[in-house]
């Protein structure tokens, strides 16, 4: 993202099956990143929880229900950004 916006270096975009799933994913992301020493700057749930945004500064995690993901279509909105596929990212081992 850094080539197209100053908002963040990376957007992580996730699709949840429903509202409870979205909250569970958000909680798991927060717990995992907190254990890695990352502090969340902001958390918001727009559209009655159909879109949960976790702001970690350089990384912003967007968790959508399918309908909200299609409606907002961030991939189209930020279409000039380089796409990083999950299978190409190495994650350092925890603890």
C-alpha positions as CSV (number, residue, x, y, z in Angstrom):
1,X,0.0,0.0,0.0
2,X,2.9,2.4,0.6
3,X,3.2,3.1,-3.1
4,X,-0.5,4.3,-3.3
5,X,-1.3,5.8,0.2
6,X,0.1,7.1,3.4
7,X,-2.6,5.3,5.4
8,X,-0.7,2.0,5.9
9,X,2.0,-0.2,4.4
10,X,-0.3,-3.2,4.3
11,X,-4.0,-3.9,4.2
12,X,-5.0,-7.4,5.3
13,X,-8.5,-8.2,3.9
14,X,-10.4,-11.1,5.4
15,X,-13.9,-12.5,4.7
16,X,-15.9,-13.8,7.6
17,X,-18.9,-16.2,7.3
18,X,-21.1,-14.1,9.7
19,X,-21.0,-11.4,12.4
20,X,-19.9,-13.8,15.1
21,X,-17.1,-15.2,12.9
22,X,-15.9,-11.6,12.2
23,X,-15.7,-10.9,15.9
24,X,-13.9,-14.2,16.5
25,X,-11.4,-13.5,13.8
26,X,-10.8,-10.0,15.1
27,X,-10.3,-11.3,18.7
28,X,-7.8,-14.0,17.4
29,X,-5.8,-11.4,15.4
30,X,-5.6,-9.1,18.4
31,X,-4.6,-11.9,20.7
32,X,-1.9,-13.2,18.3
33,X,-0.5,-9.8,17.5
34,X,-0.5,-8.7,21.2
35,X,1.5,-11.9,22.0
36,X,4.0,-10.7,19.3
37,X,4.3,-7.3,21.0
38,X,2.2,-5.3,18.5
39,X,-0.2,-2.8,20.0
40,X,-3.5,-2.0,18.3
41,X,-4.1,1.7,17.7
42,X,-7.8,1.5,17.0
43,X,-10.6,-1.0,16.6
44,X,-13.9,-0.1,14.9
45,X,-16.9,-2.1,13.8
46,X,-18.9,-0.3,11.1
47,X,-22.2,-1.4,9.6
48,X,-23.4,-3.2,12.7
49,X,-20.2,-5.3,12.9
50,X,-20.2,-6.4,9.3
51,X,-16.8,-4.7,8.9
52,X,-14.3,-4.8,11.7
53,X,-11.2,-2.7,11.2
54,X,-8.1,-3.2,13.3
55,X,-5.5,-0.5,13.0
56,X,-1.9,-1.4,13.8
57,X,-0.3,1.7,12.1
58,X,1.6,0.2,9.2
59,X,-0.8,-2.8,9.0
60,X,-4.6,-2.4,8.8
61,X,-6.8,-5.5,9.1
62,X,-10.2,-5.4,7.4
63,X,-12.6,-8.2,8.4
64,X,-15.8,-8.2,6.3
65,X,-18.8,-10.3,5.9
66,X,-19.2,-11.4,2.3
67,X,-21.8,-8.8,1.5
68,X,-19.8,-5.9,2.9
69,X,-16.6,-7.1,1.2
70,X,-18.4,-7.1,-2.1
71,X,-20.0,-3.7,-1.4
72,X,-16.8,-1.9,-0.4
73,X,-14.6,-3.8,-2.8
74,X,-11.3,-2.5,-1.4
75,X,-9.4,-4.5,-4.0
76,X,-10.9,-2.3,-6.7
77,X,-10.7,0.9,-4.7
78,X,-7.0,0.3,-4.1
79,X,-6.4,-1.5,-7.4
80,X,-3.0,0.1,-7.9
81,X,-1.5,-1.5,-4.8
82,X,0.8,-4.5,-5.1
83,X,-1.1,-7.7,-4.0
84,X,0.9,-9.9,-1.6
85,X,-0.6,-13.5,-1.6
86,X,-0.7,-15.1,1.9
87,X,1.2,-18.2,0.7
88,X,4.2,-15.9,-0.1
89,X,4.5,-14.4,3.4
90,X,6.8,-16.0,6.0
91,X,5.7,-15.6,9.6
92,X,8.4,-15.7,12.3
93,X,7.8,-18.5,14.9
94,X,6.2,-17.3,18.1
95,X,7.8,-17.6,21.5
